[in-house]
């Protein structure tokens, strides 16, 4: 399962800016991990949980990646968020 929560806690196109998204994202992913692990035990399989993430500091400031990473198998970086003066 790949989660694509575009802008947790941030403004975005058709997105409500909710500061509580920072902890909600962490809780959601922990619950998803637990559910996938339970389903995997029943099916005798290991289900992957991944997340597409932004790459800028603002994205990191509005998430708890230090906690979130424990629930994920992979983090997919959305490279279209890269910018700079190069």
N, CA, C and O atoms as a GROMACS GRO file, in nm:
protein
  344
    1UNK      N    1   0.086  -0.116   0.000
    1UNK     CA    2   0.000   0.000   0.000
    1UNK      C    3   0.090   0.123   0.000
    1UNK      O    4   0.178   0.136   0.085
    2UNK      N    5   0.068   0.212  -0.096
    2UNK     CA    6   0.146   0.336  -0.102
    2UNK      C    7   0.056   0.453  -0.063
    2UNK      O    8  -0.049   0.475  -0.125
    3UNK      N    9   0.096   0.525   0.038
    3UNK     CA   10   0.021   0.641   0.087
    3UNK      C   11   0.078   0.766   0.022
    3UNK      O   12   0.199   0.787   0.022
    4UNK      N   13  -0.010   0.848  -0.033
    4UNK     CA   14   0.032   0.974  -0.095
    4UNK      C   15  -0.047   1.088  -0.030
    4UNK      O   16  -0.141   1.141  -0.089
    5UNK      N   17  -0.006   1.124   0.090
    5UNK     CA   18  -0.069   1.234   0.164
    5UNK      C   19   0.010   1.357   0.127
    5UNK      O   20   0.114   1.385   0.186
    6UNK      N   21  -0.037   1.430   0.030
    6UNK     CA   22   0.040   1.537  -0.034
    6UNK      C   23   0.098   1.642   0.061
    6UNK      O   24   0.219   1.667   0.057
    7UNK      N   25   0.017   1.701   0.143
    7UNK     CA   26   0.066   1.814   0.222
    7UNK      C   27   0.017   1.807   0.366
    7UNK      O   28  -0.065   1.890   0.405
    8UNK      N   29   0.064   1.713   0.447
    8UNK     CA   30   0.017   1.709   0.586
    8UNK      C   31   0.049   1.840   0.658
    8UNK      O   32   0.164   1.884   0.663
    9UNK      N   33  -0.054   1.902   0.714
    9UNK     CA   34  -0.035   2.025   0.791
    9UNK      C   35   0.002   2.147   0.711
    9UNK      O   36   0.041   2.249   0.769
   10UNK      N   37  -0.008   2.141   0.579
   10UNK     CA   38   0.032   2.253   0.494
   10UNK      C   39  -0.079   2.290   0.397
   10UNK      O   40  -0.173   2.213   0.374
   11UNK      N   41  -0.067   2.408   0.342
   11UNK     CA   42  -0.159   2.450   0.237
   11UNK      C   43  -0.122   2.378   0.109
   11UNK      O   44  -0.005   2.354   0.081
   12UNK      N   45  -0.223   2.345   0.032
   12UNK     CA   46  -0.203   2.282  -0.097
   12UNK      C   47  -0.330   2.294  -0.178
   12UNK      O   48  -0.433   2.336  -0.127
   13UNK      N   49  -0.323   2.257  -0.303
   13UNK     CA   50  -0.438   2.263  -0.392
   13UNK      C   51  -0.552   2.179  -0.335
   13UNK      O   52  -0.536   2.058  -0.313
   14UNK      N   53  -0.666   2.242  -0.311
   14UNK     CA   54  -0.784   2.174  -0.255
   14UNK      C   55  -0.753   2.102  -0.125
   14UNK      O   56  -0.808   1.994  -0.099
   15UNK      N   57  -0.667   2.159  -0.043
   15UNK     CA   58  -0.623   2.097   0.080
   15UNK      C   59  -0.653   2.190   0.198
   15UNK      O   60  -0.625   2.309   0.191
   16UNK      N   61  -0.708   2.135   0.304
   16UNK     CA   62  -0.731   2.212   0.424
   16UNK      C   63  -0.605   2.210   0.509
   16UNK      O   64  -0.548   2.104   0.533
   17UNK      N   65  -0.561   2.327   0.554
   17UNK     CA   66  -0.442   2.338   0.637
   17UNK      C   67  -0.479   2.306   0.782
   17UNK      O   68  -0.546   2.384   0.848
   18UNK      N   69  -0.434   2.189   0.830
   18UNK     CA   70  -0.466   2.148   0.966
   18UNK      C   71  -0.338   2.111   1.040
   18UNK      O   72  -0.274   2.010   1.007
   19UNK      N   73  -0.299   2.190   1.138
   19UNK     CA   74  -0.175   2.161   1.212
   19UNK      C   75  -0.174   2.022   1.276
   19UNK      O   76  -0.067   1.962   1.291
   20UNK      N   77  -0.291   1.970   1.313
   20UNK     CA   78  -0.296   1.838   1.377
   20UNK      C   79  -0.260   1.725   1.281
   20UNK      O   80  -0.243   1.611   1.324
   21UNK      N   81  -0.250   1.755   1.152
   21UNK     CA   82  -0.209   1.653   1.055
   21UNK      C   83  -0.071   1.596   1.086
   21UNK      O   84  -0.042   1.482   1.051
   22UNK      N   85   0.013   1.674   1.152
   22UNK     CA   86   0.148   1.628   1.184
   22UNK      C   87   0.141   1.499   1.265
   22UNK      O   88   0.207   1.400   1.231
   23UNK      N   89   0.063   1.499   1.372
   23UNK     CA   90   0.052   1.379   1.456
   23UNK      C   91  -0.050   1.280   1.398
   23UNK      O   92  -0.038   1.160   1.420
   24UNK      N   93  -0.149   1.330   1.326
   24UNK     CA   94  -0.248   1.241   1.265
   24UNK      C   95  -0.184   1.150   1.161
   24UNK      O   96  -0.218   1.033   1.150
   25UNK      N   97  -0.091   1.205   1.085
   25UNK     CA   98  -0.020   1.127   0.983
   25UNK      C   99   0.058   1.013   1.049
   25UNK      O  100   0.055   0.900   1.002
   26UNK      N  101   0.126   1.045   1.158
   26UNK     CA  102   0.202   0.944   1.231
   26UNK      C  103   0.110   0.834   1.283
   26UNK      O  104   0.139   0.715   1.268
   27UNK      N  105  -0.001   0.874   1.345
   27UNK     CA  106  -0.096   0.777   1.401
   27UNK      C  107  -0.159   0.692   1.291
   27UNK      O  108  -0.173   0.570   1.307
   28UNK      N  109  -0.198   0.755   1.180
   28UNK     CA  110  -0.258   0.682   1.069
   28UNK      C  111  -0.164   0.574   1.016
   28UNK      O  112  -0.206   0.461   0.994
   29UNK      N  113  -0.038   0.610   0.996
   29UNK     CA  114   0.057   0.514   0.941
   29UNK      C  115   0.085   0.401   1.040
   29UNK      O  116   0.103   0.286   0.998
   30UNK      N  117   0.090   0.430   1.168
   30UNK     CA  118   0.110   0.325   1.269
   30UNK      C  119  -0.008   0.228   1.269
   30UNK      O  120   0.010   0.107   1.279
   31UNK      N  121  -0.129   0.282   1.257
   31UNK     CA  122  -0.249   0.197   1.252
   31UNK      C  123  -0.253   0.115   1.123
   31UNK      O  124  -0.290  -0.002   1.125
   32UNK      N  125  -0.213   0.177   1.012
   32UNK     CA  126  -0.209   0.105   0.885
   32UNK      C  127  -0.107  -0.009   0.892
   32UNK      O  128  -0.133  -0.119   0.845
   33UNK      N  129   0.010   0.019   0.951
   33UNK     CA  130   0.113  -0.084   0.966
   33UNK      C  131   0.060  -0.201   1.048
   33UNK      O  132   0.080  -0.317   1.012
   34UNK      N  133  -0.007  -0.171   1.160
   34UNK     CA  134  -0.061  -0.276   1.246
   34UNK      C  135  -0.166  -0.359   1.172
   34UNK      O  136  -0.168  -0.482   1.184
   35UNK      N  137  -0.252  -0.293   1.096
   35UNK     CA  138  -0.357  -0.363   1.021
   35UNK      C  139  -0.295  -0.452   0.913
   35UNK      O  140  -0.340  -0.565   0.893
   36UNK      N  141  -0.194  -0.402   0.844
   36UNK     CA  142  -0.129  -0.482   0.740
   36UNK      C  143  -0.055  -0.601   0.801
   36UNK      O  144  -0.054  -0.710   0.744
   37UNK      N  145   0.007  -0.580   0.917
   37UNK     CA  146   0.076  -0.690   0.984
   37UNK      C  147  -0.023  -0.798   1.027
   37UNK      O  148   0.004  -0.917   1.012
   38UNK      N  149  -0.138  -0.756   1.080
   38UNK     CA  150  -0.242  -0.853   1.119
   38UNK      C  151  -0.294  -0.930   0.998
   38UNK      O  152  -0.309  -1.052   1.004
   39UNK      N  153  -0.320  -0.858   0.890
   39UNK     CA  154  -0.368  -0.924   0.767
   39UNK      C  155  -0.262  -1.019   0.712
   39UNK      O  156  -0.295  -1.126   0.662
   40UNK      N  157  -0.138  -0.979   0.722
   40UNK     CA  158  -0.029  -1.063   0.674
   40UNK      C  159  -0.015  -1.192   0.753
   40UNK      O  160   0.014  -1.297   0.696
   41UNK      N  161  -0.037  -1.185   0.883
   41UNK     CA  162  -0.031  -1.306   0.966
   41UNK      C  163  -0.139  -1.404   0.924
   41UNK      O  164  -0.116  -1.525   0.915
   42UNK      N  165  -0.257  -1.352   0.898
   42UNK     CA  166  -0.370  -1.436   0.856
   42UNK      C  167  -0.342  -1.500   0.720
   42UNK      O  168  -0.372  -1.617   0.698
   43UNK      N  169  -0.285  -1.421   0.629
   43UNK     CA  170  -0.262  -1.468   0.492
   43UNK      C  171  -0.127  -1.536   0.474
   43UNK      O  172  -0.101  -1.595   0.369
   44UNK      N  173  -0.041  -1.529   0.575
   44UNK     CA  174   0.092  -1.586   0.562
   44UNK      C  175   0.180  -1.506   0.467
   44UNK      O  176   0.266  -1.561   0.398
   45UNK      N  177   0.157  -1.374   0.464
   45UNK     CA  178   0.232  -1.285   0.374
   45UNK      C  179   0.284  -1.164   0.451
   45UNK      O  180   0.244  -1.139   0.564
   46UNK      N  181   0.372  -1.092   0.388
   46UNK     CA  182   0.420  -0.964   0.441
   46UNK      C  183   0.375  -0.856   0.345
   46UNK      O  184   0.415  -0.856   0.228
   47UNK      N  185   0.293  -0.764   0.393
   47UNK     CA  186   0.244  -0.655   0.310
   47UNK      C  187   0.330  -0.532   0.332
   47UNK      O  188   0.363  -0.496   0.445
   48UNK      N  189   0.367  -0.467   0.221
   48UNK     CA  190   0.450  -0.346   0.228
   48UNK      C  191   0.364  -0.223   0.251
   48UNK      O  192   0.251  -0.213   0.202
   49UNK      N  193   0.419  -0.130   0.328
   49UNK     CA  194   0.358   0.001   0.346
   49UNK      C  195   0.462   0.104   0.308
   49UNK      O  196   0.570   0.110   0.367
   50UNK      N  197   0.430   0.186   0.210
   50UNK     CA  198   0.521   0.289   0.162
   50UNK      C  199   0.450   0.423   0.162
   50UNK      O  200   0.328   0.431   0.175
   51UNK      N  201   0.529   0.529   0.149
   51UNK     CA  202   0.471   0.663   0.145
   51UNK      C  203   0.548   0.750   0.048
   51UNK      O  204   0.671   0.750   0.047
   52UNK      N  205   0.474   0.823  -0.035
   52UNK     CA  206   0.534   0.924  -0.122
   52UNK      C  207   0.544   1.052  -0.040
   52UNK      O  208   0.445   1.097   0.018
   53UNK      N  209   0.662   1.112  -0.037
   53UNK     CA  210   0.683   1.230   0.046
   53UNK      C  211   0.743   1.344  -0.033
   53UNK      O  212   0.801   1.325  -0.140
   54UNK      N  213   0.726   1.464   0.021
   54UNK     CA  214   0.793   1.581  -0.034
   54UNK      C  215   0.940   1.578   0.003
   54UNK      O  216   0.984   1.495   0.083
   55UNK      N  217   1.015   1.667  -0.055
   55UNK     CA  218   1.160   1.668  -0.031
   55UNK      C  219   1.210   1.799   0.028
   55UNK      O  220   1.330   1.816   0.048
   56UNK      N  221   1.120   1.891   0.056
   56UNK     CA  222   1.167   2.020   0.107
   56UNK      C  223   1.156   2.027   0.259
   56UNK      O  224   1.090   1.943   0.321
   57UNK      N  225   1.220   2.127   0.318
   57UNK     CA  226   1.219   2.142   0.463
   57UNK      C  227   1.080   2.163   0.519
   57UNK      O  228   1.049   2.115   0.628
   58UNK      N  229   0.995   2.233   0.446
   58UNK     CA  230   0.859   2.257   0.493
   58UNK      C  231   0.785   2.125   0.513
   58UNK      O  232   0.713   2.109   0.611
   59UNK      N  233   0.803   2.032   0.421
   59UNK     CA  234   0.739   1.901   0.434
   59UNK      C  235   0.788   1.832   0.560
   59UNK      O  236   0.709   1.775   0.634
   60UNK      N  237   0.918   1.837   0.583
   60UNK     CA  238   0.975   1.771   0.701
   60UNK      C  239   0.930   1.837   0.831
   60UNK      O  240   0.911   1.769   0.932
   61UNK      N  241   0.913   1.969   0.829
   61UNK     CA  242   0.869   2.041   0.948
   61UNK      C  243   0.725   2.007   0.986
   61UNK      O  244   0.686   2.021   1.102
   62UNK      N  245   0.646   1.962   0.890
   62UNK     CA  246   0.504   1.934   0.914
   62UNK      C  247   0.474   1.785   0.928
   62UNK      O  248   0.358   1.744   0.927
   63UNK      N  249   0.578   1.704   0.941
   63UNK     CA  250   0.560   1.560   0.964
   63UNK      C  251   0.655   1.516   1.075
   63UNK      O  252   0.742   1.593   1.118
   64UNK      N  253   0.638   1.396   1.118
   64UNK     CA  254   0.726   1.337   1.220
   64UNK      C  255   0.800   1.219   1.157
   64UNK      O  256   0.781   1.104   1.198
   65UNK      N  257   0.883   1.248   1.059
   65UNK     CA  258   0.949   1.141   0.985
   65UNK      C  259   1.035   1.053   1.076
   65UNK      O  260   1.054   0.935   1.046
   66UNK      N  261   1.087   1.108   1.184
   66UNK     CA  262   1.165   1.027   1.277
   66UNK      C  263   1.080   0.916   1.338
   66UNK      O  264   1.132   0.809   1.371
   67UNK      N  265   0.950   0.940   1.353
   67UNK     CA  266   0.858   0.839   1.406
   67UNK      C  267   0.791   0.760   1.294
   67UNK      O  268   0.773   0.638   1.305
   68UNK      N  269   0.755   0.828   1.187
   68UNK     CA  270   0.684   0.767   1.075
   68UNK      C  271   0.764   0.655   1.011
   68UNK      O  272   0.709   0.552   0.972
   69UNK      N  273   0.894   0.674   1.000
   69UNK     CA  274   0.976   0.575   0.930
   69UNK      C  275   0.969   0.436   0.992
   69UNK      O  276   0.994   0.337   0.924
   70UNK      N  277   0.936   0.427   1.120
   70UNK     CA  278   0.925   0.296   1.186
   70UNK      C  279   0.808   0.215   1.130
   70UNK      O  280   0.809   0.092   1.139
   71UNK      N  281   0.709   0.282   1.074
   71UNK     CA  282   0.591   0.214   1.019
   71UNK      C  283   0.605   0.178   0.872
   71UNK      O  284   0.526   0.100   0.819
   72UNK      N  285   0.705   0.235   0.805
   72UNK     CA  286   0.716   0.223   0.659
   72UNK      C  287   0.825   0.126   0.617
   72UNK      O  288   0.927   0.110   0.684
   73UNK      N  289   0.802   0.061   0.502
   73UNK     CA  290   0.905  -0.022   0.441
   73UNK      C  291   0.993   0.060   0.348
   73UNK      O  292   1.114   0.036   0.338
   74UNK      N  293   0.933   0.157   0.279
   74UNK     CA  294   1.005   0.244   0.187
   74UNK      C  295   0.946   0.384   0.194
   74UNK      O  296   0.828   0.402   0.224
   75UNK      N  297   1.030   0.483   0.166
   75UNK     CA  298   0.986   0.621   0.149
   75UNK      C  299   1.020   0.660   0.006
   75UNK      O  300   1.136   0.656  -0.034
   76UNK      N  301   0.920   0.698  -0.071
   76UNK     CA  302   0.939   0.739  -0.210
   76UNK      C  303   0.941   0.891  -0.218
   76UNK      O  304   0.842   0.956  -0.185
   77UNK      N  305   1.052   0.948  -0.262
   77UNK     CA  306   1.066   1.093  -0.269
   77UNK      C  307   1.006   1.146  -0.398
   77UNK      O  308   1.039   1.100  -0.507
   78UNK      N  309   0.917   1.243  -0.385
   78UNK     CA  310   0.856   1.306  -0.502
   78UNK      C  311   0.953   1.412  -0.553
   78UNK      O  312   0.967   1.519  -0.493
   79UNK      N  313   1.020   1.382  -0.661
   79UNK     CA  314   1.127   1.470  -0.709
   79UNK      C  315   1.078   1.599  -0.772
   79UNK      O  316   1.159   1.690  -0.793
   80UNK      N  317   0.950   1.610  -0.803
   80UNK     CA  318   0.903   1.736  -0.860
   80UNK      C  319   0.897   1.846  -0.756
   80UNK      O  320   0.871   1.962  -0.790
   81UNK      N  321   0.919   1.813  -0.628
   81UNK     CA  322   0.924   1.915  -0.523
   81UNK      C  323   1.063   1.975  -0.507
   81UNK      O  324   1.083   2.063  -0.423
   82UNK      N  325   1.160   1.929  -0.585
   82UNK     CA  326   1.295   1.983  -0.575
   82UNK      C  327   1.301   2.120  -0.640
   82UNK      O  328   1.243   2.142  -0.746
   83UNK      N  329   1.372   2.210  -0.578
   83UNK     CA  330   1.388   2.343  -0.637
   83UNK      C  331   1.518   2.404  -0.584
   83UNK      O  332   1.573   2.357  -0.485
   84UNK      N  333   1.565   2.506  -0.650
   84UNK     CA  334   1.687   2.572  -0.606
   84UNK      C  335   1.739   2.667  -0.712
   84UNK      O  336   1.678   2.685  -0.817
   85UNK      N  337   1.853   2.726  -0.682
   85UNK     CA  338   1.914   2.825  -0.772
   85UNK      C  339   2.034   2.765  -0.843
   85UNK      O  340   2.143   2.823  -0.843
   86UNK      N  341   2.016   2.648  -0.904
   86UNK     CA  342   2.127   2.587  -0.976
   86UNK      C  343   2.114   2.604  -1.124
   86UNK      O  344   2.200   2.558  -1.200
   0.00000   0.00000   0.00000
